[in-house]
């Protein structure tokens, strides 16, 4: 060969530079260092600073590299990489003939030509987990809406080295307790396995960190850091929708962690199938573990959460106030906590007891009010839930006592909270006439006056849609 192999490599870099942007060249090609060229086997060995660079080159630039190297070195050229990191990985890829080729991966010492040997890497230093240590399983109250994800999350925290349910993808609406749960998983893991490198990060912060790394030309350091994590917890990943470069970067981090048996916990406001704009290869990985839905807590769970917080904060709040807050906080744990904090503040500032009047005042400021008009469906749903009967039973012809009571209460509340005439109400409640509606309303009104327990039940139902009035 008339030209020096190092000179041919430099010429190759110049050709590559002409075919990619300056940023792409500086990020992916400038860090590559020529190491050696074996003339007999026509094998070119270059050094790259991380497995991520190798993976990215193989996935995105293998065609370009193949064409350029055949142009400068001639046909039959083989390209191998030595990844020089603290872990001393050596990953080899052969490029010969057509660009797509078989990949052989080994781990070797970086000196000499010893046989492939797996080396133990020095343990990375501990990091700040960025967890909110107040969010624990002890104060994460279990209910029907969170039983499965809570149980699985606790199991993962206690046995993080198993590969079952990895990744764990938790989704649900805002305020249902996703952030609390994923923090609780991390906190419990650190309690049991303090040597584990656990990291909580929001998707937004991850994206900012990645952008800064690109601007500062430290992308490899960014990737290398995240590839050392034992349990990576990422919150609000819907923030990455349409953020293609961030998705690509996380894809490689995910692959590295997953293939090395590390834990990945993800939280989102929607299931993977609804993440429009997310890379398909990421979605398939999100779906390969456990997809667990967190629903908004029902009234009973809201009451349990409130009572737990009240006890923890040493407050004294009447049961009727607790019930009212649970019914009007729209199933949002954040709203529940906000109302309790506001009640406590108002009580201290104005030196007053926490009663229903104060609760109603605070609710209107702490909870987003839904001022859309009540519908017959709204009323029927609340009544049926309260009396534990089905809508079909209420609108049907059965004269069973519990069905009749629910039917009459539905008509009474519809007349009280809507502008519909009796004839329309009767039609919506099983096709009954207006005289039936008038009779039902009269029966409910009479019973309210003499039956305190029944009156309380009506008030409880009214409180559940009080803010819609």
C-alpha positions in Angstrom: 0.0 0.0 0.0 1.5 3.3 -1.1 -0.2 5.4 1.6 0.2 5.2 5.3 -2.9 3.7 7.0 -3.1 6.6 9.4 -3.1 9.0 6.5 -5.8 6.9 4.8 -7.9 7.1 7.9 -7.5 10.9 8.1 -8.5 11.1 4.4 -11.6 9.0 5.3 -12.5 11.5 8.0 -12.3 14.4 5.6 -14.7 12.6 3.2 -17.1 11.9 6.0 -16.9 15.5 7.1 -18.1 16.5 3.7 -21.2 14.3 4.0 -22.5 15.2 7.5 -23.2 18.3 9.4 -20.5 19.9 11.5 -22.3 19.0 14.7 -22.7 15.4 13.6 -19.1 15.2 12.7 -17.9 16.7 16.0 -20.2 14.5 18.1 -19.7 11.1 16.4 -16.6 11.1 14.3 -14.1 13.5 15.8 -13.8 11.4 19.0 -12.8 8.3 16.9 -9.0 7.6 17.1 -7.0 5.5 14.7 -5.2 2.6 16.4 -3.8 0.1 13.9 -4.2 -1.5 10.5 -3.5 -5.2 9.8 -2.5 -5.5 6.2 -2.7 -9.3 6.0 -6.3 -9.4 7.3 -7.2 -5.9 6.0 -8.6 -5.0 9.4 -8.8 -1.4 10.6 -9.0 -0.9 14.3 -10.2 2.4 15.7 -10.9 3.6 19.3 -14.3 5.1 20.4 -15.0 6.6 23.8 -18.1 4.7 24.7 -20.4 1.8 23.8 -23.0 4.4 22.9 -20.8 5.9 20.2 -20.3 2.4 18.7 -24.0 1.6 18.8 -24.9 4.9 17.3 -22.4 4.6 14.5 -23.5 1.1 13.7 -27.2 2.1 13.6 -26.9 5.4 11.8 -23.7 5.6 9.8 -22.7 2.1 8.9 -23.5 2.7 5.2 -21.5 5.9 5.1 -18.5 4.3 6.8 -18.6 1.3 4.5 -18.6 3.4 1.3 -15.9 5.8 2.5 -13.5 3.1 3.8 -13.9 1.1 0.5 -13.0 4.3 -1.4 -9.9 5.0 0.6 -8.6 1.6 1.7 -10.0 -0.5 -1.2 -12.4 -3.5 -1.2 -12.5 -6.1 1.5 -11.8 -3.6 4.3 -12.9 -4.7 7.8 -13.6 -2.1 10.5 -13.3 -3.0 14.2 -13.8 -0.8 17.3 -12.1 -0.8 20.6 -14.3 0.9 23.2 -12.0 2.5 25.8 -14.0 3.3 29.0 -13.6 2.6 32.7 -15.2 -0.8 32.1 -12.8 -1.6 29.3 -15.4 -3.0 27.0 -14.2 -4.1 23.6 -17.0 -4.3 21.1 -16.1 -5.5 17.6 -18.1 -5.1 14.4 -17.0 -6.3 11.0 -17.9 -4.3 7.9 -17.1 -6.2 4.8 -18.8 -6.1 1.3 -22.3 -4.9 2.0 -22.6 -2.4 4.9 -24.9 -4.6 7.0 -22.8 -7.3 8.6 -22.7 -9.8 11.5 -21.7 -8.3 14.8 -19.4 -10.0 17.2 -19.2 -8.6 20.7 -16.5 -9.5 23.2 -15.0 -8.0 26.3 -11.2 -7.7 26.2 -8.3 -6.1 28.1 -7.2 -2.9 26.4 -3.5 -3.9 26.4 -1.8 -6.6 24.3 -3.6 -9.3 22.4 -4.8 -11.5 25.2 -7.8 -13.8 24.8 -11.2 -12.3 25.5 -11.6 -12.0 29.2 -14.5 -10.6 31.2 -13.2 -7.9 33.6 -14.9 -6.6 36.8 -15.3 -2.8 36.6 -14.5 -0.5 39.5 -17.7 0.4 41.3 -18.9 3.9 40.4 -19.3 6.4 43.2 -22.6 6.8 44.9 -24.9 9.5 43.6 -27.7 11.7 44.9 -30.8 9.7 44.0 -32.9 12.9 43.7 -35.8 11.0 45.4 -38.4 12.6 47.6 -37.9 10.6 50.8 -41.2 11.7 52.2 -43.0 9.7 49.5 -42.9 6.2 51.0 -45.0 3.0 50.9 -45.9 3.7 54.5 -48.0 6.7 53.5 -49.1 5.5 50.1 -52.5 4.2 51.1 -53.8 1.2 49.2 -57.1 1.1 47.5 -58.9 -0.6 44.6 -57.5 2.0 42.1 -53.8 1.4 43.0 -53.6 -2.1 44.4 -51.8 -3.8 41.4 -49.2 -1.1 40.7 -48.6 -0.7 44.5 -48.1 -4.4 45.1 -45.8 -4.9 42.0 -43.9 -1.7 42.9 -43.2 -2.9 46.4 -42.1 -6.3 45.1 -39.7 -4.7 42.7 -38.2 -2.5 45.4 -37.7 -5.5 47.6 -36.3 -7.7 44.8 -34.6 -5.3 42.3 -32.3 -8.0 40.9 -35.1 -10.0 39.4 -35.9 -9.3 35.7 -39.7 -9.8 36.1 -41.8 -6.7 35.2 -38.9 -4.8 33.7 -39.6 -2.1 32.6 -42.5 -1.1 34.8 -44.6 1.4 33.0 -47.1 3.2 35.2 -49.7 5.5 33.7 -52.7 7.4 34.9 -54.2 10.9 35.0 -52.7 13.8 36.9 -53.0 13.7 40.6 -53.6 9.9 40.9 -50.3 9.3 42.8 -47.8 8.2 40.1 -45.0 10.4 41.3 -45.5 9.2 44.9 -45.4 5.6 43.9 -42.3 5.7 41.7 -40.5 7.6 44.5 -41.7 5.1 47.0 -40.1 2.3 44.9 -36.8 4.1 44.8 -36.8 5.0 48.5 -37.6 1.4 49.6 -34.9 0.1 47.2 -32.3 2.4 48.8 -33.4 1.4 52.3 -32.8 -2.3 51.5 -29.9 -2.0 49.1 -28.0 1.2 49.9 -25.2 0.3 47.5 -27.6 0.5 44.5 -27.3 3.5 42.2 -30.9 4.7 42.1 -31.8 7.8 40.2 -35.2 9.7 39.9 -35.4 12.2 37.1 -38.2 14.0 35.3 -38.4 13.6 31.6 -38.1 17.4 31.3 -34.9 17.5 33.3 -33.5 14.6 31.3 -34.2 16.5 28.0 -32.5 19.7 29.4 -29.5 17.7 30.5 -29.2 16.1 27.1 -29.5 19.4 25.2 -26.8 20.9 27.4 -24.6 17.9 26.7 -25.0 18.3 23.0 -24.2 22.1 23.2 -21.1 21.4 25.4 -20.0 18.4 23.3 -20.2 16.1 26.3 -22.9 13.7 25.0 -20.7 10.7 25.6 -20.2 11.7 29.3 -24.0 12.1 29.6 -24.6 8.7 28.2 -21.9 7.0 30.2 -23.3 8.4 33.4 -26.8 7.1 32.8 -25.5 3.7 31.8 -24.1 3.2 35.3 -27.5 3.5 37.0 -28.9 0.4 38.7 -32.5 1.7 38.9 -33.5 4.5 36.6 -36.9 6.2 37.4 -38.2 8.6 34.8 -41.3 10.7 35.5 -43.7 12.2 32.9 -42.2 10.6 29.8 -45.0 12.1 27.7 -42.8 15.2 27.7 -40.7 13.4 25.0 -43.4 13.2 22.4 -41.9 14.5 19.2 -38.5 15.1 20.9 -36.8 12.7 18.4 -33.2 13.2 19.5 -34.0 12.8 23.1 -35.9 9.6 22.3 -33.0 8.2 20.3 -30.6 8.9 23.2 -32.9 7.3 25.8 -33.4 4.3 23.5 -29.7 3.5 23.7 -29.6 4.1 27.5 -32.7 1.9 27.9 -31.1 -0.9 25.8 -27.9 -0.8 27.8 -29.6 -0.9 31.2 -32.2 -3.5 30.1 -29.6 -5.9 28.6 -27.5 -5.6 31.7 -30.4 -6.5 34.0 -30.9 -3.0 35.5 -34.3 -1.7 36.6 -36.3 0.8 34.6 -39.4 2.5 36.1 -41.4 4.8 33.9 -44.4 7.1 34.7 -46.7 8.7 32.1 -50.1 10.3 31.8 -51.2 7.8 29.2 -50.5 4.2 28.0 -47.8 3.5 25.4 -50.4 2.9 22.7 -51.6 6.6 23.1 -48.1 8.1 22.9 -48.4 9.5 19.4 -45.1 10.9 18.2 -43.0 8.4 20.3 -40.6 6.2 18.3 -42.1 2.8 17.6 -39.0 1.0 18.8 -39.2 2.7 22.2 -42.9 1.9 22.5 -42.2 -1.8 21.9 -39.6 -1.7 24.7 -42.0 0.2 27.1 -44.6 -2.6 26.5 -42.3 -5.6 27.1 -42.5 -5.5 30.9 -45.5 -4.5 32.9 -48.0 -1.8 32.0 -49.9 -0.8 35.2 -52.7 1.7 35.3 -53.3 4.0 38.3 -56.9 5.2 38.4 -58.2 8.2 40.2 -59.0 7.2 43.8 -62.6 6.7 44.7 -64.3 8.5 47.5 -63.4 5.9 50.1 -59.7 5.9 49.2 -59.8 9.7 49.2 -61.2 9.6 52.8 -58.5 7.1 53.8 -55.8 9.3 52.3 -57.2 12.4 54.1 -57.5 10.6 57.5 -53.9 9.4 57.1 -52.7 13.0 56.5 -54.9 14.4 59.2 -53.5 11.9 61.7 -49.9 12.6 60.5 -50.3 16.3 60.8 -52.1 16.2 64.2 -55.2 17.9 62.9 -58.8 17.7 64.1 -61.4 17.7 61.3 -65.0 16.5 61.6 -65.9 13.4 59.7 -68.5 15.2 57.6 -65.9 17.7 56.5 -63.6 14.9 55.5 -66.3 13.2 53.5 -67.2 16.5 51.8 -63.6 17.1 50.8 -63.2 13.5 49.5 -66.3 13.9 47.3 -65.4 17.3 45.9 -61.7 17.0 45.2 -62.3 15.3 41.9 -60.2 12.2 42.8 -57.0 14.2 42.8 -54.5 13.4 45.6 -52.8 16.8 45.0 -56.1 18.5 45.5 -56.8 16.6 48.7 -53.4 17.7 50.2 -53.9 21.2 49.0 -57.3 21.5 50.7 -56.0 20.1 54.0 -53.0 22.5 53.9 -55.3 25.5 53.1 -57.8 24.5 55.9 -54.9 24.3 58.4 -53.6 27.7 57.3 -57.1 29.4 57.5 -57.7 27.8 60.8 -54.5 29.2 62.3 -54.7 32.7 60.7 -58.3 33.3 61.7 -58.2 31.2 64.9 -61.3 29.3 63.9 -62.4 25.7 64.0 -62.4 23.6 60.8 -66.0 23.1 60.0 -68.2 22.7 56.9 -68.5 26.4 56.3 -64.7 26.8 56.2 -64.3 23.7 54.0 -66.7 25.0 51.4 -64.9 28.3 51.3 -61.5 26.7 50.9 -62.7 24.1 48.4 -63.7 26.8 45.9 -60.2 28.2 46.0 -58.2 25.0 46.2 -60.1 22.8 43.7 -60.8 23.5 40.1 -64.5 24.0 39.9 -66.4 22.2 37.2 -69.2 24.6 36.4 -70.8 22.6 33.6 -74.5 22.0 34.2 -75.5 18.7 35.9 -77.1 16.2 33.6 -79.4 13.3 34.3 -76.5 10.9 33.8 -74.4 12.8 36.3 -77.2 12.5 38.9 -78.0 8.9 38.2 -74.3 7.9 38.4 -73.9 9.5 41.8 -77.1 8.1 43.2 -76.3 4.6 41.9 -72.8 4.6 43.4 -74.2 5.8 46.7 -76.9 3.2 46.9 -74.8 0.5 45.3 -77.3 -0.3 42.5 -77.0 -0.3 38.7 -78.5 2.3 36.4 -80.4 -0.5 34.6 -82.1 -1.4 37.9 -83.1 2.2 38.6 -84.6 2.7 35.1 -86.2 -0.7 35.1 -89.6 -1.9 36.4 -88.5 -3.7 39.5 -90.3 -2.6 42.8 -87.5 -3.8 45.1 -87.2 -1.3 47.9 -83.5 -0.2 47.2 -84.4 0.3 43.5 -87.4 2.4 44.3 -85.5 4.6 46.7 -82.7 5.2 44.2 -85.3 5.9 41.5 -87.2 8.5 43.7 -84.0 10.2 44.8 -82.8 10.5 41.2 -86.0 12.2 40.2 -85.9 14.5 43.3 -82.3 15.6 42.7 -83.0 16.0 38.9 -85.9 18.3 39.7 -83.8 20.3 42.2 -80.6 20.6 40.2 -81.7 20.8 36.6 -84.2 22.9 34.6 -85.9 19.9 33.1 -89.6 19.5 33.3 -91.1 16.6 35.2 -92.1 15.0 31.9 -88.6 15.0 30.6 -87.2 13.6 33.9 -89.7 10.8 33.9 -88.8 9.9 30.3 -85.1 9.7 31.2 -85.8 7.5 34.3 -87.3 4.6 32.5 -90.0 6.3 30.5 -92.2 7.2 33.4 -94.9 10.0 33.3 -94.7 13.4 35.0 -97.1 12.3 37.8 -94.7 9.6 38.9 -91.9 12.2 39.1 -94.1 14.6 41.2 -95.1 11.8 43.6 -91.5 10.6 43.9 -90.2 14.1 44.8 -93.0 14.5 47.4 -92.1 11.2 49.0 -88.4 12.2 49.2 -89.2 15.6 50.7 -91.4 14.1 53.4 -88.8 11.5 54.4 -86.0 14.1 54.6 -88.0 16.0 57.2 -88.5 13.0 59.5 -85.6 10.7 58.8 -82.2 12.3 59.9 -80.2 9.4 58.5 -81.9 9.6 55.1 -81.4 13.4 55.1 -77.7 12.9 55.7 -77.6 10.5 52.7 -79.2 13.0 50.4 -76.7 15.7 51.7 -73.8 13.3 51.0 -75.0 12.8 47.4 -75.5 16.5 46.9 -72.0 17.2 48.2 -70.6 14.9 45.6 -71.7 17.3 42.9 -72.0 20.4 45.0 -69.5 22.4 42.9 -71.6 21.8 39.7 -74.5 23.9 41.1 
